[in-house]
Amino acid sequence: MTRSLAETPLRPSRTAPTPLAVLAALAGATGSSSDPTADQTVDRVLVNGITLRAQRALPGDLFVALPSLTPGRPHGADFAGIAVRAGAAAVLTDPPGAHRLTCGSVPVLVHPDPRSVVGTLSSRIYGDPSTRLAVIGITGTAGKTTTAHFLEAGLRAAGGQTGLLGTVQVRIGEVLLPTEFTTPEAPDLQALLALMHQRGVTHVPIEVSSHSLALGRVTGTAFAVGAFTNLSQDHLDFHADLEDYFAAKALLFDGRAAAEVVCVDDAWGRRLVTSSTCTVSLSGKATWHAEDVHAQQSGSQTFRAVGPAGLNVAVTVRLPGAFNVTNALLALAAGHAAGADPVLLARGIGTAEVPGRMQRVRRGQDFLALVDYAHKPAAVSALLDAVRAQVPGRLLVVLGCGGDRDAGKRPLMGAQAAARADLLVVTDDNPRTEDPAAIRAAMLAGAHRGTAEVVEIPDRAAAIAYAVAHARSGDAVIVAGKGHETGQEVRGVKHPFSDADVLTGLLEERLGGSHD
């Protein structure tokens, strides 16, 4: 069977087979099959891999057939035949799934909640790779990506062989790998960790989303360090409310991390603190705090990180904004908790740049041009406050909101932007299956309460062009919401689109093709 690159699973080249009977006992699953000989083969079947996707099944896999999280969608058991024809050696599912199976005589394991055991089984199948790596999990609403990149650069400078797993990039050393989720599903995560170990990786910063914690994607992962950035409104299309959202984040701190590092600059972080927690604060009382923060005209910042046992480390950050000082301080504290030298960590942090996070686009223009991923109210306000502090001119902001996501944040994002911008261009982000005009209308309802001049331009490229055309010397053009993304999803179709590429082209056109 020929597979596309997107269908080819990333796995280690060598995996010691695991007896299916061992997996059944580990999961507490029972056997079930319409074939009377199938249950007897459980003792003889060996498993080499595990997958949730029938189209990615390989010979010797355990195919896990899960019920859909969306009512009315097909059950994973409906696709088991595809997995078995590809060579899957057995199926794990729930009782309703077992009744739907028509996949022949492979053994079937039944568990009342198979999702809850997928992580543990995946880890076992791939040799418990997280126990042989220093995995540093970073959770929170804002700052996960930047902190992970700072930490990865720091650990590399401190002598670690690094991997990176997050929203923007999945990397083994300098090798980029395809990614679909902030935190992959458990089988893909454990296979990737095993592949990293096989390639000599020693340290892996990983962004841990609330979805991954709530859905058990990181179950079975041993974390050397768990780190928390902050919490504000996001993902309320998935979580019932902020308390439910926080409860999911807090799962990283339920004893699964050997060390815990928490930013205590908001009330949510302070709720996570125990007697053994390493705390971080921009300026308050904590295990680590920042002193002598200085912003440079170039946008970079310097500060001193003051830590335990008299540690006092000079740090440079290439990105503007007080929140990036906090992100760097959290990365330094997490790396130190993982055993790295803080001076060497700081050296690496000073080299780090993050795609789509305060990303500067320079083509010789006499104004600042930035692309950023800010796509929630607190992130929008923090971004614009940071730029305002370092720009003498006006803020020209291009912003949209995604469809099929938390609708409650749209007017809030519009209001935060309009309260800080001089010109706000409301445009489309990723409408997905929603009416783009309705999304913009929700943003405009909040934006019209602000002081900015507000313009509505649905076409995102045209919106960016409008902002660039109106920019003057000393201004800042800020294109926010999509950051590193290279596509725009409209009615189920993803069209190629990069804010950075569009902005680059417009700047070059404005300057007659010249660039520095």
C-alpha positions in Angstrom: 0.0 0.0 0.0 1.4 3.4 -1.1 1.2 6.1 1.6 1.6 9.9 1.3 4.1 11.7 3.5 1.2 12.9 5.7 0.0 9.3 6.2 3.5 7.9 7.1 3.8 7.6 10.8 6.9 8.8 12.6 8.2 5.9 14.5 11.5 4.4 15.7 13.1 2.0 13.3 13.3 -0.7 16.0 10.7 -1.6 18.5 10.8 -4.7 20.7 7.5 -6.6 20.2 5.2 -6.6 23.2 2.9 -9.6 23.9 -0.8 -8.6 23.5 -1.5 -10.5 26.7 0.8 -8.1 28.6 -1.0 -5.1 27.1 -4.4 -6.6 28.0 -3.3 -7.0 31.6 -1.8 -3.5 31.8 -5.0 -2.0 30.5 -7.4 -4.2 32.4 -9.1 -5.1 29.1 -11.0 -8.3 28.4 -11.1 -10.3 25.2 -14.1 -10.4 22.9 -14.6 -11.9 19.5 -17.3 -13.6 17.4 -14.6 -16.0 16.2 -14.1 -18.6 19.0 -10.5 -19.1 18.1 -9.5 -15.4 18.3 -9.4 -15.1 22.1 -7.1 -18.1 22.2 -4.6 -16.2 20.0 -4.1 -13.4 22.5 -1.3 -15.3 24.2 0.5 -15.7 20.8 0.1 -12.2 19.3 3.0 -9.7 19.4 2.4 -6.0 19.0 5.0 -3.7 17.3 3.1 -0.4 17.2 -0.2 1.3 18.0 -2.4 3.7 16.1 -5.7 5.5 16.4 -5.9 6.0 12.6 -6.8 3.0 10.5 -5.2 4.6 7.4 -1.8 4.7 9.2 -1.9 1.2 10.5 1.2 -0.9 10.0 1.7 -4.7 10.2 1.8 -5.8 13.9 -0.1 -2.7 15.2 -2.7 -2.5 17.9 -5.5 -0.5 16.3 -7.4 1.5 18.9 -11.0 2.2 17.8 -12.4 5.1 19.9 -15.8 6.6 20.0 -16.0 10.0 18.4 -16.0 13.1 20.6 -18.6 14.6 18.4 -22.1 13.1 18.5 -23.3 11.6 15.2 -19.8 11.0 13.9 -18.6 7.5 13.0 -17.1 5.2 15.7 -13.5 4.2 15.2 -14.7 0.6 15.0 -16.3 1.4 11.7 -12.7 1.7 10.2 -11.2 -1.3 11.8 -11.4 -3.3 8.6 -9.0 -0.9 7.0 -6.5 -1.3 9.8 -6.8 -5.1 9.8 -6.3 -5.3 6.0 -3.1 -3.2 6.5 -1.8 -5.8 8.9 -3.1 -4.7 12.3 -2.6 -7.6 14.7 -5.4 -6.7 17.2 -8.1 -4.1 18.0 -8.8 -2.3 21.3 -12.2 -0.7 21.6 -15.2 -0.1 23.9 -18.3 -2.3 24.2 -20.4 -0.4 21.6 -17.4 -0.5 19.3 -17.0 -4.3 19.8 -20.6 -4.8 18.6 -19.8 -2.8 15.4 -16.7 -4.7 14.4 -16.6 -6.7 11.2 -12.8 -7.1 10.9 -12.3 -10.9 10.8 -10.5 -13.0 13.3 -7.9 -10.7 14.9 -8.1 -10.6 18.7 -10.3 -7.8 20.1 -9.7 -6.2 23.5 -12.6 -4.4 25.2 -12.2 -1.6 27.8 -15.0 0.6 29.1 -12.9 3.7 28.4 -10.1 2.9 26.0 -9.0 6.5 25.6 -8.0 6.5 29.3 -5.4 3.7 28.7 -4.1 4.5 25.2 -1.2 6.6 26.7 -0.1 3.9 29.0 -0.2 1.2 26.3 1.6 3.5 23.8 4.4 4.2 26.3 4.8 0.4 27.0 4.8 -0.5 23.3 7.6 2.0 22.5 9.7 1.1 25.6 8.6 3.9 27.9 10.8 6.4 26.1 10.0 9.4 28.4 11.8 7.6 31.2 15.0 7.8 29.1 14.6 11.5 28.2 14.3 14.7 30.2 10.9 15.7 29.0 9.9 19.3 30.1 6.2 19.9 29.7 5.0 23.5 29.4 1.3 24.4 29.8 -0.7 27.6 30.2 -2.7 29.9 27.9 -0.1 32.2 26.5 3.7 31.8 26.2 4.0 28.1 25.8 5.5 28.3 22.3 8.0 31.1 23.1 9.0 29.4 26.4 9.5 26.1 24.7 11.8 27.7 22.0 13.7 29.7 24.6 14.2 26.5 26.6 15.2 24.4 23.7 17.9 27.0 22.7 19.1 27.2 26.2 19.4 23.4 26.7 21.3 23.1 23.4 23.7 25.8 24.6 24.1 23.9 27.9 25.2 20.8 26.0 21.9 18.9 25.6 20.9 17.1 22.5 17.5 18.5 22.0 14.1 17.8 20.5 11.2 20.2 20.4 7.5 19.4 20.3 5.0 22.2 19.9 2.5 24.4 17.9 5.0 25.9 15.5 7.6 23.2 15.1 8.4 19.6 15.8 12.2 19.1 15.6 14.8 16.5 16.3 17.9 18.7 16.5 17.6 20.8 13.3 15.5 18.3 11.4 11.9 19.6 11.0 9.1 17.1 11.2 5.4 17.5 10.2 2.9 18.4 13.0 -0.8 18.4 13.3 -1.6 19.2 17.0 0.1 21.3 19.7 0.4 17.9 21.5 0.1 14.8 19.4 -2.2 11.9 20.2 -0.7 9.4 22.6 0.5 6.8 20.1 2.2 9.5 17.9 3.7 11.2 20.9 5.2 8.0 22.4 6.5 6.9 19.0 8.0 10.3 18.4 9.7 10.3 21.9 11.1 6.9 21.1 12.4 8.1 17.7 14.0 11.1 19.5 15.7 8.8 21.9 16.9 6.5 19.1 18.5 9.6 17.4 20.4 10.6 20.6 18.1 13.3 22.0 18.5 13.9 25.7 16.1 16.8 26.4 12.7 17.5 25.0 10.6 20.7 25.7 7.0 19.9 24.9 4.0 22.2 24.8 1.1 20.5 26.7 -2.3 21.7 25.7 -5.4 21.6 27.8 -7.0 19.2 25.2 -4.0 16.8 25.5 -4.4 16.7 29.3 -8.2 16.4 29.3 -8.1 13.7 26.6 -5.2 11.7 28.0 -2.7 12.3 25.2 0.2 12.7 27.7 -0.9 9.9 30.0 2.0 7.5 30.2 4.6 10.3 29.8 7.0 10.9 32.6 7.9 14.6 32.9 11.2 15.7 34.4 9.7 19.1 34.8 6.2 20.6 34.5 6.0 24.3 33.9 3.0 26.7 34.0 2.9 30.1 32.2 -0.5 31.8 33.0 -4.2 31.3 32.3 -6.8 33.5 30.6 -9.9 32.9 28.5 -9.4 30.4 25.6 -10.9 27.1 24.4 -14.3 27.7 26.0 -15.7 25.9 23.0 -14.1 22.7 24.5 -14.1 23.5 28.3 -17.3 24.3 30.2 -15.8 27.4 31.8 -12.5 28.9 33.1 -12.5 26.6 36.1 -12.8 23.5 33.9 -10.1 24.9 31.7 -7.8 25.4 34.7 -8.6 21.9 36.0 -7.3 20.5 32.8 -4.1 22.5 33.0 -3.7 21.5 36.6 -3.5 17.8 35.6 0.2 18.4 34.7 0.8 19.1 38.3 -0.9 16.0 39.8 2.3 14.3 40.6 3.3 13.2 37.1 6.3 15.7 36.9 9.4 15.2 39.1 9.8 19.0 39.5 7.2 21.8 39.1 8.0 25.3 38.0 5.1 27.8 38.1 4.8 31.5 37.2 2.8 33.1 40.1 2.0 36.4 38.5 -1.6 35.5 38.2 -4.0 33.9 40.7 -4.3 30.7 38.7 -0.6 30.0 39.0 -0.6 30.7 42.7 -3.3 28.0 43.1 -0.8 25.4 41.9 1.9 26.2 44.4 2.9 23.6 47.0 5.8 23.5 49.4 8.0 21.9 46.7 7.1 24.2 43.8 9.8 26.4 42.2 8.1 29.7 41.6 8.7 32.4 39.0 7.7 36.0 39.0 8.5 39.0 36.9 9.1 41.2 39.9 7.4 39.7 42.9 8.5 37.3 45.7 9.5 34.0 44.1 12.2 31.4 43.7 13.3 33.2 40.5 12.5 36.8 39.7 13.8 39.5 37.3 15.7 42.6 38.2 17.2 45.5 36.1 15.0 45.0 33.1 16.0 47.3 30.2 14.3 47.5 26.8 16.5 48.4 23.9 15.4 50.5 20.9 16.1 47.4 18.7 13.3 45.6 20.6 15.6 43.3 22.5 15.7 43.3 26.4 18.2 42.7 29.1 17.6 41.7 32.7 19.2 39.8 35.6 17.6 36.5 36.7 17.9 36.2 40.4 17.4 32.6 41.6 18.0 30.2 44.5 21.3 29.9 46.4 22.5 33.3 45.3 22.2 32.7 41.5 22.3 36.0 39.6 22.4 35.5 35.8 22.6 38.1 33.0 20.0 37.4 30.3 19.3 38.9 26.9 16.0 38.4 25.1 15.6 39.3 21.4 11.8 39.8 21.7 10.1 42.9 23.2 7.5 42.9 25.9 7.5 42.2 29.7 5.8 38.9 29.0 8.8 37.7 27.1 11.0 38.5 30.1 8.7 36.2 32.0 8.8 33.6 29.3 12.6 33.7 29.4 12.7 33.5 33.2 10.4 30.5 33.2 12.6 28.8 30.6 15.7 29.5 32.6 14.0 28.1 35.8 12.7 25.0 34.1 16.1 24.3 32.5 17.8 24.7 35.8 15.2 22.3 37.4 16.2 19.8 34.7 19.8 20.1 35.8 21.3 22.5 33.3 23.8 25.3 34.0 21.8 28.6 34.2 24.6 30.7 32.7 24.7 28.4 29.6 20.9 28.4 29.5 20.9 32.2 29.4 23.5 32.2 26.6 21.2 30.0 24.5 18.0 32.0 25.3 19.8 35.1 24.0 20.0 33.6 20.5 16.4 32.4 20.3 13.8 33.7 17.8 10.3 32.2 17.5 8.5 32.0 14.1 5.2 33.9 14.3 5.8 35.3 17.7 6.7 39.0 17.6 8.3 38.1 14.3 9.8 41.1 12.6 9.6 41.5 8.9 12.4 43.8 7.7 12.7 45.0 4.1 14.3 48.4 4.7 11.1 50.2 5.7 11.1 53.1 8.2 8.4 51.5 10.4 8.1 48.3 12.4 6.3 45.4 10.8 5.4 42.4 13.0 3.6 39.1 12.7 2.2 37.5 15.8 0.0 34.6 16.8 -2.1 36.5 19.4 -5.5 35.0 19.1 -7.1 35.5 22.5 -8.0 38.7 24.4 -5.1 38.7 26.9 -2.6 37.9 24.2 -3.8 40.8 22.0 -3.6 43.3 24.9 -0.2 42.1 25.9 1.1 42.2 22.4 -0.1 45.8 21.7 1.0 47.1 25.1 4.5 45.7 24.4 4.7 47.3 21.0 3.3 50.6 22.2 6.0 50.9 24.8 8.7 50.8 22.1 7.2 52.6 19.1 6.9 56.4 18.9 4.3 56.4 16.2 0.9 54.8 15.6 -0.2 51.2 15.9 -1.9 49.8 12.7 -3.4 46.4 13.6 -4.8 43.7 11.3 -6.8 41.2 13.3 -9.4 38.4 12.8 -10.9 35.6 14.8 -11.1 31.9 13.9 -14.3 30.1 13.2 -15.6 27.0 15.0 -13.8 28.1 18.2 -14.7 30.0 21.4 -17.1 32.6 20.1 -17.2 34.5 23.4 -13.7 35.9 22.9 -14.5 37.7 19.6 -15.9 40.9 21.0 -13.3 40.9 23.7 -10.5 40.7 21.1 -12.1 43.4 19.1 -12.4 45.6 22.2 -8.8 45.0 23.4 -7.4 45.8 20.0 -9.5 48.9 19.5 -8.6 50.3 22.9 -4.9 50.2 22.0 -4.6 50.6 18.2 -4.8 53.8 16.2 -6.1 51.9 13.2 -7.8 48.5 13.5 -8.5 46.5 10.3 -11.0 43.8 11.1 -10.5 40.9 8.7 -10.9 37.1 8.3 -8.7 34.6 10.1 -9.7 31.0 9.6 -13.5 31.1 9.2 -13.5 27.3 8.8 -17.2 26.3 8.5 -18.7 29.5 9.9 -20.0 32.6 8.1 -17.0 35.0 8.0 -19.3 38.1 8.2 -20.8 36.9 11.4 -17.4 36.4 13.0 -16.4 39.9 11.9 -19.6 41.3 13.2 -18.9 39.9 16.7 -15.5 41.5 16.7 -16.8 44.8 15.5 -19.4 44.8 18.3 -16.5 45.0 20.7 -14.2 47.1 18.6 -16.7 50.0 18.2 -16.4 50.6 22.0 -12.7 51.5 21.6 -11.0 54.7 20.4 -9.3 53.3 17.2 -10.4 54.0 13.7 -12.0 50.8 12.7 -12.1 49.4 9.1 -13.6 46.2 7.9 -11.9 44.4 5.0 -12.8 40.7 4.7 -9.9 39.7 2.3 -6.9 39.2 4.6 -4.3 40.1 2.0 -6.2 43.3 1.2 -6.5 44.1 4.9 -2.7 43.8 5.3 -2.2 45.9 2.2 -4.4 48.6 3.6 -2.4 48.8 6.8 0.9 48.9 5.0 -0.3 51.6 2.6 -1.3 53.8 5.6 1.9 53.3 7.6 4.3 56.3 8.2 7.8 56.6 9.6 7.9 55.4 13.2 4.6 53.5 13.1 4.1 49.8 13.6 2.1 47.5 11.4 1.0 44.4 13.4 -0.6 41.5 11.7 -2.0 39.3 14.5 -3.9 36.0 14.9 -2.3 33.5 12.5 1.4 33.9 13.3 3.3 31.0 11.9 0.4 29.4 10.0 0.8 28.9 6.3 -2.8 28.3 5.4 -6.3 29.9 5.7 -9.2 27.4 6.2 -12.4 28.4 4.5 -15.4 26.1 4.3 -13.3 23.0 4.9 -10.6 23.9 2.3 -7.2 25.1 3.4 -5.8 27.7 1.0 -2.1 28.6 1.1 -1.6 31.8 3.1 1.2 33.2 5.2 1.0 36.6 6.9 4.7 36.9 6.9 5.0 36.2 3.2 2.2 38.6 2.3 3.6 41.3 4.5 7.1 40.7 3.0 5.8 41.1 -0.6 3.9 44.3 0.2 6.9 45.9 1.9 9.1 45.0 -1.1 6.5 46.4 -3.5 6.2 49.6 -1.4 10.0 50.0 -1.4 10.4 49.2 -5.1 11.8 45.7 -4.5 14.7 46.9 -2.3 15.5 45.2 1.0 18.2 45.0 3.6 
